[in-house]
Amino acid sequence: MSHAKTSYVCLPCRASYKQRCTGDHDRICPRCTQPLIHVGSAFATPRRRDTDAWRTLSVLLHAGIRFHKSCCGGPGYRPRTLSEVHERMAYARTTGESFARALVRRSLP
């Protein structure tokens, strides 16, 4: 039986690595030796040249949002563009909702 793999990301290098899930998530980037961020098994890596996608990803990761599979499929809605992030951040500021909760809303009321 093969073991499940999960993704780890290095934001400064804009690199993603799929590695076996062993329980501990302390991994080091082979390029810059910075700690990797565990993002989950349902993560799709943006192209290295796509700076807007990496900025969006950075905002999501710093808000504590990850890409773990749920029992019914993927991780749910995640914003893909900076404009979607800005809309949800403005909504969170006006309503008092947490940034993490506002970022994973599929649609804004």
Secondary structure, 3 states (H helix, E strand, C coil): CCCCEEEEEECCCCEEEEEECCCCCCCECCCCCCECEEEECCCCCCCCCCHHHHHHHHHHHHCCCCCCCECCECCCCCCCCHHHHHHHHHHHHHHCCCHHHHHCCCCCC
